[in-house]
């Protein structure tokens, strides 16, 4: 039962949900959650809009058709982060800074190359969850020509 | 890096490695140039091989897998000299011939000229693999080149894409590659026993014993299969579906020669396993008899030559089995002489078919008049194979007779009879094509197709007049096998010694055999028919059919519906768990702890999970089923929270939500009427019983596994403690994230790739459905 109330609440929830996802992602190294959970949260935020407002209306605000590309960009980013050390003669998945070097701080945020990998995971999971349900939803019989 | 003493061997290896890629690149630009590229590559390889022989070889050692003790080590010794010369020299003659043959062949079969590129690329790949094989000192490396020759031959035999070509190439591949696995097992066994893959080192360390005998037997089986010896011989006649240049190259000088090459290479080990060496004589004699007898009655040109090859390599295997300087050195001589003669004869078969359009002896005759050059060239080659004086073949038989005579009277008789068979089928082959009445008009052949035959024929005569260079090559190869000096002295001696008497007897019996053929041809024909009915080819087919049926059965069982697919994972897993439980001691493995007041919440949550699970199993409405399953997940998520695992709880809640959405969207993709029908359809009792069994097995297995793990929580502490201790050094405060992104980052990489692949599959399936 979708009422004006659910529509309003869903719209209101969208940006805060995304913010929680981003917070989960960047704080992943210090707190509960990581790129994977952040990706699912962001994905659910978008899917809530799709369910409540309908695909067509969401498509006007958000480029849903880009979700698969986002997922593969995530894999590419993670792969790049994993393989980049090879160019410097280091083993695969060597993260910066090394164990005994203090990382650079931006406020309370630490700059770590492992977070780049996590961002890759985030993009993949985000893209996958949106794309999978979008694809399945579009395949429903009432949409078939 | 240790590069070799001289530049000769690196140059040869470089040419071998570059031959195929260069041919491919040149051919991509202009398919007509592919043949030239292959010819240049073969010529360069021939020059490099001669340079190596003049410079007394050398070795190349590059690090490869240091922890396994495997190196990229190559040595150019006497054996390498023989086989690289064959691969490049015969290769050059065949490539020149193929440069003219292939365009005509493609034209006849209505195929584009561009296919010549892949043909010559495969041929040069094969040449490169043979050179690598002949020079490899590390046995693992040798195994890789061994399989590479099989892969290249698969493409070459199946080049025509006809039914016969496909079956023939698959058969050649399966027989040689499955036996190559035995070679690998033998190599690994040697490494386990003596601690090295290096052949030179093995020759020093190996001592007679069971391990050595088993390893040598396995390797010998692979070699015999490759050389098309009984009972693996059946693949060679089927491989005749290949274009003629392929047969001329692979089935006279290269692919089948690789088998006896391996026997020569591991000869120091064979010598220390006398029972295996004696078995070689038996196999060789059986191949001689089978190949010779069938070559005498077959009608199709290439089939005759294929059976002849089986028989001829039988002689070589016998000589290696007899051993001694004459046997081993003579075997190398035999391989060279046979390769020259047989490749010329294969090319002749192709030329005759090209000129007349016929491939059976029954339709041919009298071609000496229209095609005199071809008749002379192939006549010389046939004479060499039949071991007539003034050809190189005379000496191959002389060494064979000497080794056989040295062994005893039984081998003496067998040897003379075998040579008689060779003489007989060669006389029949050449005589029926070129003598007698002209049955069909013959087209004029291009020079490039006749010249290589003439060159090879002249080489056969040159080797018969001045055999010293070939004898030196063979002596060096024999010395490398025997690890003792070998000095072959071929020469004509006009005395009545044993070899000369045996040769005279062979010609006489051979002439009698061919003259009396109409009266006794029933015997080999009956043999062939019996072989077809109960022989090894039949075993091969029935094994293949049985495998096919097994695979069909498993496929049907697994993919009939979603339920059987789930069951095919869960039931075997449950059976494995049951086996593990039965095999491990049950003492204190399953503990039931006490239940305290503080556990009440957890107990309640678990009760909700159980109730939801049971309700989901009884429910027929799909939406309700989905929501009940989510209920199981959510209550378990709260249980994790109660145990203080916030990360797991968060993931569990999120995944439950996402899965519920996925299920519901999937359900919405099914038409309402279908869902209604599924809901109301009664479940047959047999299926219900099956479902109960599947569910019970899977549930019991999961229950036992979890119970067993929970009964001893301390078992996994070591890894966890280490990861917690390492977390600060990864600049992390959350252990789970550090594990996912850092400690086990490669696992995560693999997993996200799987998710990406799943997305691709989903997109492919659903978008196709929308289009149709």
Interface residues (C-beta under 8 A of the other chain):
Chain A: X28 X29 X30 X31 X32 X33 X34 X35 X36 X37 X40 X41 X43 X44 X47 X51 X68 X71 X72 X74 X75 X78 X79 X82 X92 X93 X95 X97 X99 X100 X103 X110 X112 X114 X115 X117 X118 X120 X121 X124 X125 X127 X128 X129 X131 X132 X133 X135 X136 X137 X138 X139 X140 X141 X144
Chain B: X646 X647 X650 X651 X654 X655 X657 X658 X661 X662 X665 X666 X668 X669 X670 X671 X729 X730 X731 X732 X733 X734 X736 X737 X738 X740 X741 X742 X745 X746 X748 X749 X752 X753 X755 X756 X758 X759 X762 X763 X766 X767 X769 X770
